[in-house]
Amino acid sequence: MKLKILVGTMTSTADYVAQAIQMDCADLVSDIEVTLMDGLDISVFDEDALYLICTSTYGSGDVPDNARALYDSLDTNPKFLGHVRYGVIALGDRTYMQTFCFGGKKFDERLQGLGAHRIGEVWCHDASAGTLAETEGTEWCREWLALALAGTPA
């Protein structure tokens, strides 16, 4: 099983989380690929893989600039993604309660709308909590991967 982590980031925090997962979870999944969302479109989901969206939230609840093309293509070039199994790590800051973790939540909504199957719940990290997203993200991902590899439905 291949795990493909798609990273949306402005300040590299989501990339650090993805890289920490790549190192920490290699005992669970031998093939983990971290890919920045720069220039990607909906065709990234054509590969037979388990997907993990790892994205921050930017501005007024938007997806990061490097994730915009992929996010928009889910709307402008829609296709049925019933074969896609995915999870979401959403990074945000509760100080902005009205838009907390919206980057990840928006991807989740679009993917579900195209028939993709989310495994588990969207995991939200609060930057104002004083915890490291890399540490908590890898802990969450190990549990999420156990669900995904056991074939647990969404």
N, C-alpha and C positions, 0 to 999 in steps of 0.2 A: 504494500500500500504506500502510495506517495502522498505526502502532506505538502501542499502548496500554500505558503503564507503570502498573502497579498497585502502590501504595506502602503497605507496612506499617511503621510506625515508632513509637517511643516518644520519641526525643530529636531527631528530624528528620534524622538522618544519612542514612537511606535516601531521604528526600525531596531532600536536597542532591545525592545521587548521581543520582537521576532527573532533576533539573533540569539538572545538568551534561551528562547524556546528551542531553536535549532540545536544549540549545544546541549541543553539539559534533557531533551526528550529523544535523543538519538537512540537510546536503549529501547524505546517503544516503537519508533518508526525509523527505519534505516535510511529512507530517502526523504529528506526535508529540504525543500527549496524555498528560499526567501526571495521575493520579487517585489521591487518598488513598483507602485502602480503607474509610474510615469509612462504615458503613451499607450497604455493598455486599453482594450475595448472588450466587449462581451465575448469575443472569441477565446479569451483566456480560459473560459469555462468549458472549452471543447475537450480538454485533456481529461483522461480518466484518473482522477485524484480526489483526495479529501481536501477541502479548501478551508482556510482560516483567514478571515478578513481581520486585519489588525490595523485600526485607524484611530487617529486623533480627531478632535472636533476643532474647527477653526471659525473665527469671526462670530457671526450670529447663528451658530448651530449648523455651519456648513461642513462639507467634506473638505479635506485639505486640497490645496491647488493641484498637487500631483495626482490626486485621485479623481479629479473632476471629469476627465475624458472617459474613464471607465464608468463612473457613476452615470454620466449623461447617456452613454451608449446603451445602458440597460433600459433606458426610456426611448431613445431615438431609433435603436435597432433591436427591438425586443424579439426574443425567441424563447420557446419553452425550455426551461432548465430543470426538468423533472429528474434528470440523472444526477444532478449536483447535490452533494451532501456538504454542509458547511457549518462553521461556527463563527462567532464574532467576538472580538476583543475591542471594546469601545473605550477610548481614553477621553477623559473630560475633567471638569473642575466644578464641584458642587456650588461654588460661589456663584456660578452662572446657572442657577437651578432651572430656569426656563428653557435652556438649551443643553442641559447636561448630557454628554455622550451622544449627541445627535448625529455626529459623523457616522458612527457604527450603526446606530438605530436606523438611519436613513438607508444604508446599504442593506440591512436586514429586511426592511420593508420592501424594497425594490426586488431583492432576490426571492422573497416569498411570493410576491406578486407574479413572478415568472415561473413559479412552480418548484423552485429549489427547496430542499428539505434541511431546515436548521436542526442541528443536533444540540440538545441542551438549551440553556438560556443564554442570552447575550450577557457577556461579562463586562461590567462597567468598573473602571478604575477612577477613583477620585484623586486628582493631583493635590488637592488641598488637605488630604488626610494624613500626609506625612509618611506614607508608605511607598516603597519602590515598586513601580509598575512591572519592572523586570522580574522581581522576586515573586510577587503575587500572580503575575501573568503566567509564569512557568508552573506554579502550583495549580492554578486553575486548568491550564492546558493538559497537565498530566491526568487530571480527573476527566476532562473532556475527551481526551484521546481514548481513555478506557471505555467510555460510553460509545464512541465512534467505532472503535475496533471490535466491540462486542456486538455491533450491528443494531444498537438501540435506536428505535425510530425517534423522530423529532418530538 
